[in-house]
């Protein structure tokens, strides 16, 4: 008889507001920090309207064009993680929340990034995207407004690239016993909106970023991306997944 696989919790959410999405990630992190049991959550979610998420220390006025945000109806929220501004629109967002040192060595931010990025790469390759990982931090020479460099303009060590351009942007927050890492997997980028929001030329953005449909040269659905990424995590971590209730109320109850 084979060895029993360690179970993770899988949460696949419907589209939610930026505030609700960040609340769920923070709730899961708080629970993982305080429970005595080893636990890992793998969550996939999307956004009910175009939303800018800012790193927890960013100032909105220096990160994006606030007038464009108001005119386009783009919501602004702060992430519990650091990093730079990200436009969430036609994309899938993943989050991993864990206190389990069997998979994620305590205090090792670099090792955690690497293991999660390897799973993302494996899942994207199952989808057909020729993904690879950045070896060293790669800073791009775009003329940013003060403090306004978007997340996807730079690739940190271990982040996921495709044809030399950034495909997945991630950020992490680590507490004493647990961590949250979440990231954006763009399915179809709105280049015009990004250009206006970040005050950059579309041609400049296109040299630094890529979306899944461009990487694959075909359309792809959220469900297809979820299935492929889930497969990548299962293969990379050799775990089982227990499906959790997608309703926010159930999530709050489950993590108390």
LUMZA-928112 format. One record per residue (C-alpha): residue number from 1; residue in three letters; chain; x negated, y negated, z negated. Coordinates in nm, 2 decimals. Layout:
N
+-----+------+------+--------+--------+--------+
: pos : code : unit :     px :     py :     pz :
+-----+------+------+--------+--------+--------+
: NUM :  ALA :    A :      X :      Y :      Z :
...
+-----+------+------+--------+--------+--------+
***
This chain:
256
+-----+------+------+--------+--------+--------+
: pos : code : unit :     px :     py :     pz :
+-----+------+------+--------+--------+--------+
:   1 :  UNK :    A :   0.00 :   0.00 :   0.00 :
:   2 :  UNK :    A :  -0.14 :  -0.34 :   0.09 :
:   3 :  UNK :    A :  -0.22 :  -0.62 :  -0.15 :
:   4 :  UNK :    A :   0.08 :  -0.84 :  -0.23 :
:   5 :  UNK :    A :   0.04 :  -1.18 :  -0.08 :
:   6 :  UNK :    A :   0.05 :  -1.49 :  -0.30 :
:   7 :  UNK :    A :   0.37 :  -1.68 :  -0.23 :
:   8 :  UNK :    A :   0.39 :  -2.05 :  -0.14 :
:   9 :  UNK :    A :   0.70 :  -2.26 :  -0.12 :
:  10 :  UNK :    A :   0.81 :  -2.38 :   0.22 :
:  11 :  UNK :    A :   1.03 :  -2.69 :   0.25 :
:  12 :  UNK :    A :   1.16 :  -2.80 :   0.59 :
:  13 :  UNK :    A :   1.35 :  -3.13 :   0.55 :
:  14 :  UNK :    A :   1.59 :  -3.31 :   0.78 :
:  15 :  UNK :    A :   1.51 :  -3.67 :   0.88 :
:  16 :  UNK :    A :   1.50 :  -3.90 :   0.58 :
:  17 :  UNK :    A :   1.42 :  -4.26 :   0.51 :
:  18 :  UNK :    A :   1.06 :  -4.35 :   0.43 :
:  19 :  UNK :    A :   1.14 :  -4.42 :   0.07 :
:  20 :  UNK :    A :   1.31 :  -4.08 :   0.03 :
:  21 :  UNK :    A :   1.02 :  -3.89 :   0.20 :
:  22 :  UNK :    A :   0.76 :  -4.05 :  -0.02 :
:  23 :  UNK :    A :   0.98 :  -3.99 :  -0.33 :
:  24 :  UNK :    A :   0.99 :  -3.61 :  -0.25 :
:  25 :  UNK :    A :   0.61 :  -3.59 :  -0.20 :
:  26 :  UNK :    A :   0.55 :  -3.78 :  -0.53 :
:  27 :  UNK :    A :   0.80 :  -3.56 :  -0.71 :
:  28 :  UNK :    A :   0.63 :  -3.24 :  -0.59 :
:  29 :  UNK :    A :   0.29 :  -3.38 :  -0.70 :
:  30 :  UNK :    A :   0.42 :  -3.47 :  -1.04 :
:  31 :  UNK :    A :   0.56 :  -3.13 :  -1.09 :
:  32 :  UNK :    A :   0.24 :  -2.95 :  -0.98 :
:  33 :  UNK :    A :   0.04 :  -3.17 :  -1.22 :
:  34 :  UNK :    A :   0.26 :  -3.08 :  -1.52 :
:  35 :  UNK :    A :   0.36 :  -2.72 :  -1.47 :
:  36 :  UNK :    A :   0.15 :  -2.44 :  -1.62 :
:  37 :  UNK :    A :   0.21 :  -2.21 :  -1.32 :
:  38 :  UNK :    A :   0.00 :  -2.21 :  -1.01 :
:  39 :  UNK :    A :   0.21 :  -2.35 :  -0.73 :
:  40 :  UNK :    A :   0.17 :  -2.46 :  -0.37 :
:  41 :  UNK :    A :   0.43 :  -2.64 :  -0.15 :
:  42 :  UNK :    A :   0.41 :  -2.66 :   0.22 :
:  43 :  UNK :    A :   0.65 :  -2.92 :   0.34 :
:  44 :  UNK :    A :   0.75 :  -3.04 :   0.69 :
:  45 :  UNK :    A :   0.96 :  -3.35 :   0.74 :
:  46 :  UNK :    A :   1.05 :  -3.63 :   0.98 :
:  47 :  UNK :    A :   1.18 :  -3.99 :   0.96 :
:  48 :  UNK :    A :   1.53 :  -4.12 :   1.02 :
:  49 :  UNK :    A :   1.40 :  -4.45 :   1.17 :
:  50 :  UNK :    A :   1.07 :  -4.58 :   1.28 :
:  51 :  UNK :    A :   0.87 :  -4.65 :   0.97 :
:  52 :  UNK :    A :   0.52 :  -4.79 :   0.88 :
:  53 :  UNK :    A :   0.36 :  -4.62 :   0.59 :
:  54 :  UNK :    A :   0.08 :  -4.81 :   0.42 :
:  55 :  UNK :    A :  -0.20 :  -4.68 :   0.21 :
:  56 :  UNK :    A :  -0.12 :  -4.75 :  -0.16 :
:  57 :  UNK :    A :  -0.37 :  -5.05 :  -0.17 :
:  58 :  UNK :    A :  -0.29 :  -5.21 :   0.16 :
:  59 :  UNK :    A :  -0.13 :  -5.55 :   0.20 :
:  60 :  UNK :    A :   0.15 :  -5.55 :   0.46 :
:  61 :  UNK :    A :   0.07 :  -5.89 :   0.61 :
:  62 :  UNK :    A :  -0.29 :  -5.78 :   0.69 :
:  63 :  UNK :    A :  -0.20 :  -5.43 :   0.81 :
:  64 :  UNK :    A :   0.09 :  -5.50 :   1.06 :
:  65 :  UNK :    A :   0.28 :  -5.78 :   1.23 :
:  66 :  UNK :    A :   0.57 :  -5.83 :   0.99 :
:  67 :  UNK :    A :   0.77 :  -6.03 :   1.24 :
:  68 :  UNK :    A :   0.76 :  -5.75 :   1.49 :
:  69 :  UNK :    A :   0.86 :  -5.51 :   1.21 :
:  70 :  UNK :    A :   1.17 :  -5.72 :   1.13 :
:  71 :  UNK :    A :   1.26 :  -5.76 :   1.50 :
:  72 :  UNK :    A :   1.23 :  -5.39 :   1.58 :
:  73 :  UNK :    A :   1.39 :  -5.27 :   1.26 :
:  74 :  UNK :    A :   1.08 :  -5.09 :   1.14 :
:  75 :  UNK :    A :   1.09 :  -4.99 :   0.78 :
:  76 :  UNK :    A :   0.77 :  -5.04 :   0.56 :
:  77 :  UNK :    A :   0.69 :  -4.81 :   0.27 :
:  78 :  UNK :    A :   0.38 :  -4.74 :   0.06 :
:  79 :  UNK :    A :   0.23 :  -4.39 :   0.05 :
:  80 :  UNK :    A :   0.11 :  -4.24 :  -0.28 :
:  81 :  UNK :    A :  -0.21 :  -4.17 :  -0.09 :
:  82 :  UNK :    A :  -0.47 :  -4.41 :   0.03 :
:  83 :  UNK :    A :  -0.58 :  -4.48 :   0.39 :
:  84 :  UNK :    A :  -0.45 :  -4.71 :   0.65 :
:  85 :  UNK :    A :  -0.12 :  -4.79 :   0.82 :
:  86 :  UNK :    A :   0.06 :  -4.52 :   1.02 :
:  87 :  UNK :    A :   0.36 :  -4.56 :   1.24 :
:  88 :  UNK :    A :   0.60 :  -4.27 :   1.19 :
:  89 :  UNK :    A :   0.85 :  -4.23 :   1.48 :
:  90 :  UNK :    A :   0.88 :  -3.93 :   1.70 :
:  91 :  UNK :    A :   0.65 :  -3.70 :   1.50 :
:  92 :  UNK :    A :   0.63 :  -3.42 :   1.24 :
:  93 :  UNK :    A :   0.48 :  -3.49 :   0.91 :
:  94 :  UNK :    A :   0.33 :  -3.22 :   0.69 :
:  95 :  UNK :    A :   0.24 :  -3.22 :   0.32 :
:  96 :  UNK :    A :   0.06 :  -2.97 :   0.10 :
:  97 :  UNK :    A :   0.09 :  -3.01 :  -0.27 :
:  98 :  UNK :    A :  -0.10 :  -2.76 :  -0.50 :
:  99 :  UNK :    A :  -0.26 :  -2.70 :  -0.83 :
: 100 :  UNK :    A :  -0.39 :  -2.36 :  -0.73 :
: 101 :  UNK :    A :  -0.76 :  -2.33 :  -0.75 :
: 102 :  UNK :    A :  -0.76 :  -1.99 :  -0.58 :
: 103 :  UNK :    A :  -0.70 :  -2.18 :  -0.25 :
: 104 :  UNK :    A :  -0.82 :  -2.53 :  -0.33 :
: 105 :  UNK :    A :  -1.13 :  -2.57 :  -0.55 :
: 106 :  UNK :    A :  -1.07 :  -2.83 :  -0.82 :
: 107 :  UNK :    A :  -1.24 :  -3.17 :  -0.76 :
: 108 :  UNK :    A :  -1.34 :  -3.08 :  -0.40 :
: 109 :  UNK :    A :  -1.17 :  -3.33 :  -0.18 :
: 110 :  UNK :    A :  -1.39 :  -3.24 :   0.12 :
: 111 :  UNK :    A :  -1.33 :  -2.86 :   0.09 :
: 112 :  UNK :    A :  -0.95 :  -2.92 :   0.06 :
: 113 :  UNK :    A :  -0.95 :  -3.14 :   0.37 :
: 114 :  UNK :    A :  -1.14 :  -2.87 :   0.56 :
: 115 :  UNK :    A :  -0.92 :  -2.58 :   0.47 :
: 116 :  UNK :    A :  -0.60 :  -2.77 :   0.55 :
: 117 :  UNK :    A :  -0.74 :  -2.90 :   0.88 :
: 118 :  UNK :    A :  -0.85 :  -2.55 :   0.98 :
: 119 :  UNK :    A :  -0.49 :  -2.43 :   0.93 :
: 120 :  UNK :    A :  -0.36 :  -2.73 :   1.13 :
: 121 :  UNK :    A :  -0.60 :  -2.66 :   1.41 :
: 122 :  UNK :    A :  -0.50 :  -2.29 :   1.42 :
: 123 :  UNK :    A :  -0.13 :  -2.39 :   1.44 :
: 124 :  UNK :    A :  -0.18 :  -2.64 :   1.71 :
: 125 :  UNK :    A :  -0.39 :  -2.40 :   1.92 :
: 126 :  UNK :    A :  -0.10 :  -2.15 :   1.89 :
: 127 :  UNK :    A :   0.11 :  -2.42 :   2.05 :
: 128 :  UNK :    A :  -0.14 :  -2.46 :   2.32 :
: 129 :  UNK :    A :  -0.32 :  -2.78 :   2.22 :
: 130 :  UNK :    A :  -0.70 :  -2.76 :   2.25 :
: 131 :  UNK :    A :  -0.76 :  -2.90 :   1.89 :
: 132 :  UNK :    A :  -1.09 :  -2.92 :   1.71 :
: 133 :  UNK :    A :  -1.22 :  -3.09 :   1.40 :
: 134 :  UNK :    A :  -1.43 :  -3.41 :   1.36 :
: 135 :  UNK :    A :  -1.78 :  -3.31 :   1.24 :
: 136 :  UNK :    A :  -1.87 :  -3.66 :   1.10 :
: 137 :  UNK :    A :  -1.67 :  -3.97 :   1.04 :
: 138 :  UNK :    A :  -1.62 :  -4.15 :   1.37 :
: 139 :  UNK :    A :  -1.55 :  -4.52 :   1.35 :
: 140 :  UNK :    A :  -1.41 :  -4.69 :   1.65 :
: 141 :  UNK :    A :  -1.50 :  -5.03 :   1.77 :
: 142 :  UNK :    A :  -1.16 :  -5.18 :   1.81 :
: 143 :  UNK :    A :  -1.11 :  -5.56 :   1.74 :
: 144 :  UNK :    A :  -0.88 :  -5.52 :   1.44 :
: 145 :  UNK :    A :  -0.69 :  -5.80 :   1.26 :
: 146 :  UNK :    A :  -0.83 :  -5.85 :   0.90 :
: 147 :  UNK :    A :  -0.76 :  -5.52 :   0.72 :
: 148 :  UNK :    A :  -0.53 :  -5.40 :   1.00 :
: 149 :  UNK :    A :  -0.71 :  -5.10 :   1.14 :
: 150 :  UNK :    A :  -0.44 :  -4.84 :   1.20 :
: 151 :  UNK :    A :  -0.51 :  -4.49 :   1.07 :
: 152 :  UNK :    A :  -0.54 :  -4.33 :   1.41 :
: 153 :  UNK :    A :  -0.81 :  -4.57 :   1.52 :
: 154 :  UNK :    A :  -1.07 :  -4.38 :   1.32 :
: 155 :  UNK :    A :  -1.13 :  -4.01 :   1.26 :
: 156 :  UNK :    A :  -1.27 :  -3.90 :   0.92 :
: 157 :  UNK :    A :  -1.47 :  -3.58 :   0.87 :
: 158 :  UNK :    A :  -1.26 :  -3.27 :   0.93 :
: 159 :  UNK :    A :  -0.97 :  -3.45 :   1.09 :
: 160 :  UNK :    A :  -0.80 :  -3.29 :   1.39 :
: 161 :  UNK :    A :  -0.90 :  -3.42 :   1.73 :
: 162 :  UNK :    A :  -0.80 :  -3.33 :   2.09 :
: 163 :  UNK :    A :  -1.02 :  -3.42 :   2.38 :
: 164 :  UNK :    A :  -1.21 :  -3.65 :   2.16 :
: 165 :  UNK :    A :  -0.91 :  -3.85 :   2.05 :
: 166 :  UNK :    A :  -0.74 :  -3.83 :   1.71 :
: 167 :  UNK :    A :  -0.43 :  -3.60 :   1.70 :
: 168 :  UNK :    A :  -0.35 :  -3.57 :   1.33 :
: 169 :  UNK :    A :  -0.41 :  -3.84 :   1.06 :
: 170 :  UNK :    A :  -0.42 :  -3.73 :   0.70 :
: 171 :  UNK :    A :  -0.45 :  -3.88 :   0.35 :
: 172 :  UNK :    A :  -0.50 :  -3.72 :   0.01 :
: 173 :  UNK :    A :  -0.44 :  -3.81 :  -0.35 :
: 174 :  UNK :    A :  -0.59 :  -3.60 :  -0.63 :
: 175 :  UNK :    A :  -0.48 :  -3.60 :  -0.99 :
: 176 :  UNK :    A :  -0.65 :  -3.40 :  -1.28 :
: 177 :  UNK :    A :  -0.50 :  -3.07 :  -1.19 :
: 178 :  UNK :    A :  -0.33 :  -3.11 :  -0.86 :
: 179 :  UNK :    A :  -0.34 :  -3.29 :  -0.53 :
: 180 :  UNK :    A :  -0.11 :  -3.41 :  -0.25 :
: 181 :  UNK :    A :  -0.23 :  -3.42 :   0.11 :
: 182 :  UNK :    A :   0.00 :  -3.53 :   0.39 :
: 183 :  UNK :    A :  -0.04 :  -3.62 :   0.75 :
: 184 :  UNK :    A :   0.12 :  -3.73 :   1.07 :
: 185 :  UNK :    A :   0.14 :  -3.51 :   1.38 :
: 186 :  UNK :    A :   0.27 :  -3.74 :   1.66 :
: 187 :  UNK :    A :   0.49 :  -3.56 :   1.92 :
: 188 :  UNK :    A :   0.55 :  -3.86 :   2.14 :
: 189 :  UNK :    A :   0.39 :  -4.20 :   2.07 :
: 190 :  UNK :    A :   0.56 :  -4.53 :   2.15 :
: 191 :  UNK :    A :   0.26 :  -4.71 :   2.28 :
: 192 :  UNK :    A :   0.43 :  -5.04 :   2.34 :
: 193 :  UNK :    A :   0.57 :  -5.05 :   1.99 :
: 194 :  UNK :    A :   0.24 :  -4.96 :   1.84 :
: 195 :  UNK :    A :   0.06 :  -5.22 :   2.04 :
: 196 :  UNK :    A :   0.30 :  -5.49 :   1.91 :
: 197 :  UNK :    A :   0.29 :  -5.37 :   1.55 :
: 198 :  UNK :    A :  -0.09 :  -5.35 :   1.52 :
: 199 :  UNK :    A :  -0.17 :  -5.64 :   1.76 :
: 200 :  UNK :    A :  -0.38 :  -5.42 :   1.99 :
: 201 :  UNK :    A :  -0.38 :  -5.36 :   2.36 :
: 202 :  UNK :    A :  -0.21 :  -5.03 :   2.46 :
: 203 :  UNK :    A :  -0.52 :  -4.93 :   2.67 :
: 204 :  UNK :    A :  -0.73 :  -4.96 :   2.35 :
: 205 :  UNK :    A :  -0.50 :  -4.74 :   2.15 :
: 206 :  UNK :    A :  -0.49 :  -4.48 :   2.43 :
: 207 :  UNK :    A :  -0.86 :  -4.43 :   2.42 :
: 208 :  UNK :    A :  -0.85 :  -4.35 :   2.05 :
: 209 :  UNK :    A :  -0.53 :  -4.15 :   2.00 :
: 210 :  UNK :    A :  -0.33 :  -3.87 :   2.16 :
: 211 :  UNK :    A :   0.01 :  -3.72 :   2.10 :
: 212 :  UNK :    A :   0.12 :  -3.36 :   2.13 :
: 213 :  UNK :    A :   0.31 :  -3.40 :   2.46 :
: 214 :  UNK :    A :   0.01 :  -3.56 :   2.62 :
: 215 :  UNK :    A :  -0.22 :  -3.29 :   2.48 :
: 216 :  UNK :    A :   0.01 :  -3.01 :   2.61 :
: 217 :  UNK :    A :   0.13 :  -3.18 :   2.93 :
: 218 :  UNK :    A :   0.48 :  -3.08 :   2.85 :
: 219 :  UNK :    A :   0.77 :  -3.16 :   2.61 :
: 220 :  UNK :    A :   0.78 :  -3.00 :   2.27 :
: 221 :  UNK :    A :   1.04 :  -2.98 :   2.00 :
: 222 :  UNK :    A :   1.01 :  -3.04 :   1.62 :
: 223 :  UNK :    A :   1.10 :  -2.67 :   1.57 :
: 224 :  UNK :    A :   0.83 :  -2.54 :   1.80 :
: 225 :  UNK :    A :   0.57 :  -2.75 :   1.61 :
: 226 :  UNK :    A :   0.70 :  -2.64 :   1.27 :
: 227 :  UNK :    A :   0.68 :  -2.27 :   1.38 :
: 228 :  UNK :    A :   0.33 :  -2.30 :   1.52 :
: 229 :  UNK :    A :   0.19 :  -2.49 :   1.22 :
: 230 :  UNK :    A :   0.35 :  -2.25 :   0.98 :
: 231 :  UNK :    A :   0.18 :  -1.96 :   1.17 :
: 232 :  UNK :    A :  -0.15 :  -2.15 :   1.14 :
: 233 :  UNK :    A :  -0.11 :  -2.18 :   0.76 :
: 234 :  UNK :    A :  -0.01 :  -1.82 :   0.71 :
: 235 :  UNK :    A :  -0.31 :  -1.69 :   0.91 :
: 236 :  UNK :    A :  -0.56 :  -1.93 :   0.75 :
: 237 :  UNK :    A :  -0.46 :  -1.88 :   0.39 :
: 238 :  UNK :    A :  -0.32 :  -1.53 :   0.40 :
: 239 :  UNK :    A :  -0.01 :  -1.61 :   0.19 :
: 240 :  UNK :    A :   0.36 :  -1.55 :   0.21 :
: 241 :  UNK :    A :   0.62 :  -1.83 :   0.23 :
: 242 :  UNK :    A :   0.94 :  -1.86 :   0.04 :
: 243 :  UNK :    A :   1.19 :  -2.09 :   0.20 :
: 244 :  UNK :    A :   1.31 :  -2.37 :  -0.04 :
: 245 :  UNK :    A :   1.64 :  -2.56 :  -0.02 :
: 246 :  UNK :    A :   1.60 :  -2.87 :   0.20 :
: 247 :  UNK :    A :   1.84 :  -3.09 :   0.00 :
: 248 :  UNK :    A :   1.68 :  -3.36 :  -0.21 :
: 249 :  UNK :    A :   1.90 :  -3.28 :  -0.51 :
: 250 :  UNK :    A :   1.78 :  -2.92 :  -0.50 :
: 251 :  UNK :    A :   1.42 :  -3.03 :  -0.46 :
: 252 :  UNK :    A :   1.45 :  -3.25 :  -0.77 :
: 253 :  UNK :    A :   1.61 :  -2.97 :  -0.97 :
: 254 :  UNK :    A :   1.35 :  -2.72 :  -0.85 :
: 255 :  UNK :    A :   1.05 :  -2.92 :  -0.95 :
: 256 :  UNK :    A :   1.17 :  -3.02 :  -1.30 :
+-----+------+------+--------+--------+--------+
***
